[in-house]
């Protein structure tokens, strides 16, 4: 079972990213559960979205030990990596995470996620979709076809082409 935690600050679109990731898993014929939590602030407070993906039945709807943590802010990196084991995968947005945890992880990817959104697509709001492309490439947890379908099911009409490009940009970061 894959246990993924997408974390950052409110307004970065990580709740939507978790929903999209779970939907992509369902489209691949897997079982998935998505949950979310965020601080009382609408924007700027901590937020996280957790996704469990499995070929088997999922008996408990919460993450017990994450395999993958995406940290899109320094605060979320500090707060949400405490239970990531050394064998886990840590993915950070290097524009906002400058100091990594002291624990050594099997794989750490420091990626210019938000920078790529701003430079490649003109808006930081595509960072969540770029992050999904990177996660899918790193983990193989969902197929690119299902990820693309799930993204296109959820994004505003008229932004489909930009969102497809965001997925590709995320994959190219890895």
C-alpha positions as CSV (number, residue, x, y, z in Angstrom):
1,X,0.0,0.0,0.0
2,X,1.2,3.5,-0.8
3,X,0.6,6.2,1.8
4,X,1.2,9.7,0.5
5,X,1.0,13.0,2.3
6,X,0.8,16.2,0.4
7,X,1.5,19.1,2.6
8,X,2.0,22.9,2.4
9,X,0.0,26.0,3.1
10,X,-3.6,26.8,2.4
11,X,-4.1,28.1,-1.1
12,X,-1.5,25.9,-2.7
13,X,-4.1,23.5,-4.0
14,X,-2.9,20.4,-2.1
15,X,-6.4,19.3,-1.1
16,X,-7.4,19.3,-4.8
17,X,-4.2,17.5,-5.6
18,X,-5.0,14.7,-3.1
19,X,-8.5,14.4,-4.6
20,X,-7.0,14.1,-8.1
21,X,-4.4,11.6,-7.0
22,X,-7.1,9.4,-5.4
23,X,-9.3,9.7,-8.5
24,X,-6.4,8.7,-10.8
25,X,-5.9,5.6,-8.6
26,X,-9.5,4.7,-8.9
27,X,-9.3,5.1,-12.7
28,X,-6.4,2.7,-12.6
29,X,-8.6,0.1,-10.9
30,X,-7.0,0.5,-7.5
31,X,-8.6,1.3,-4.1
32,X,-8.0,4.8,-2.7
33,X,-9.0,6.9,0.2
34,X,-8.3,10.6,0.5
35,X,-8.5,12.8,3.6
36,X,-7.5,16.3,4.4
37,X,-6.9,18.7,7.2
38,X,-6.0,22.4,7.4
39,X,-5.6,25.1,9.9
40,X,-8.3,27.7,10.6
41,X,-6.8,30.2,8.1
42,X,-8.1,30.0,4.6
43,X,-4.8,30.8,3.1
44,X,-1.3,30.7,4.6
45,X,-2.0,28.1,7.4
46,X,-0.8,24.5,7.3
47,X,-2.7,22.1,5.1
48,X,-2.3,18.5,4.2
49,X,-4.0,15.9,2.1
50,X,-3.4,12.3,2.6
51,X,-4.0,9.5,0.1
52,X,-3.9,5.8,0.6
53,X,-3.7,3.7,-2.6
54,X,-3.8,-0.1,-2.7
55,X,-4.6,-3.0,-4.9
56,X,-6.1,-4.7,-1.9
57,X,-8.9,-3.6,0.4
58,X,-8.0,-0.6,2.6
59,X,-9.1,-1.5,6.2
60,X,-8.0,1.8,7.9
61,X,-8.7,5.2,6.3
62,X,-5.8,7.1,7.8
63,X,-2.0,7.0,7.1
64,X,-0.1,5.0,9.6
65,X,3.4,5.4,8.2
66,X,3.8,7.5,5.1
67,X,5.8,6.2,2.1
68,X,5.9,9.6,0.4
69,X,5.8,13.2,1.8
70,X,5.5,16.2,-0.5
71,X,6.4,19.4,1.4
72,X,5.6,22.7,-0.3
73,X,6.6,24.9,2.6
74,X,9.2,25.0,5.3
75,X,6.6,24.6,8.1
76,X,5.0,21.6,6.5
77,X,8.4,20.0,6.0
78,X,9.1,20.3,9.7
79,X,5.6,19.3,10.8
80,X,4.7,16.5,8.5
81,X,7.9,14.6,8.0
82,X,8.3,13.5,11.6
83,X,6.8,10.0,10.9
84,X,8.4,9.5,7.5
85,X,10.7,6.6,7.9
86,X,14.3,6.6,6.5
87,X,13.1,4.4,3.6
88,X,10.6,7.0,2.7
89,X,10.6,9.5,-0.2
90,X,10.7,13.2,0.5
91,X,9.8,15.7,-2.2
92,X,10.2,19.4,-1.5
93,X,9.6,22.6,-3.4
94,X,13.0,24.1,-3.1
95,X,11.7,27.7,-3.5
96,X,10.0,27.4,0.0
97,X,11.9,24.6,1.7
98,X,15.5,25.6,2.4
99,X,16.3,23.4,5.4
100,X,15.7,19.7,5.2
101,X,15.0,17.5,8.3
102,X,18.1,16.0,10.0
103,X,16.9,12.5,9.4
104,X,18.4,10.9,6.3
105,X,15.9,9.6,3.8
106,X,16.3,7.0,1.1
107,X,15.4,9.5,-1.6
108,X,15.0,13.2,-1.4
109,X,13.9,15.3,-4.4
110,X,14.4,19.0,-4.0
111,X,12.5,20.3,-7.0
112,X,11.7,23.8,-8.3
113,X,8.0,23.2,-8.4
114,X,6.5,26.7,-7.9
115,X,9.4,28.3,-9.9
116,X,8.5,25.9,-12.8
117,X,4.9,26.9,-12.6
118,X,5.7,30.6,-12.7
119,X,8.3,30.3,-15.5
120,X,6.7,27.6,-17.6
121,X,3.0,28.5,-17.2
122,X,3.0,32.0,-16.0
123,X,1.2,31.3,-12.7
124,X,2.1,29.7,-9.4
125,X,-1.3,28.1,-9.1
126,X,-0.2,25.2,-11.4
127,X,2.3,24.1,-8.8
128,X,0.0,21.4,-7.4
129,X,-0.4,19.8,-10.8
130,X,3.3,20.0,-11.5
131,X,3.8,18.3,-8.1
132,X,1.4,15.5,-9.1
133,X,3.4,14.9,-12.3
134,X,6.6,14.6,-10.3
135,X,5.0,12.3,-7.8
136,X,3.6,10.0,-10.5
137,X,7.0,9.8,-12.2
138,X,8.9,9.2,-9.0
139,X,6.5,6.6,-7.5
140,X,4.6,5.1,-10.4
141,X,1.7,5.0,-8.1
142,X,-0.7,6.0,-10.8
143,X,-0.5,5.9,-14.6
144,X,0.0,9.1,-16.6
145,X,-3.2,8.4,-18.5
146,X,-5.3,8.2,-15.4
147,X,-3.6,11.2,-13.8
148,X,-4.3,13.2,-16.9
149,X,-7.9,12.1,-17.0
150,X,-8.4,12.9,-13.3
151,X,-6.8,16.3,-13.7
152,X,-9.0,17.2,-16.7
153,X,-12.1,16.0,-14.7
154,X,-11.3,18.6,-12.0
155,X,-9.8,21.7,-13.5
156,X,-11.8,24.7,-14.9
157,X,-12.9,24.6,-18.5
158,X,-10.4,26.4,-20.7
159,X,-7.4,25.4,-18.7
160,X,-7.0,21.8,-19.9
161,X,-4.0,22.4,-22.2
162,X,-2.1,24.3,-19.5
163,X,-2.8,21.6,-16.9
164,X,-1.6,18.9,-19.3
165,X,1.5,20.9,-19.8
166,X,1.9,21.2,-16.0
167,X,1.8,17.4,-15.6
168,X,4.5,17.0,-18.3
169,X,6.6,19.8,-16.6
170,X,6.4,17.9,-13.3
171,X,7.5,14.7,-14.9
172,X,10.5,16.5,-16.6
173,X,11.6,17.8,-13.2
174,X,12.5,14.3,-12.1
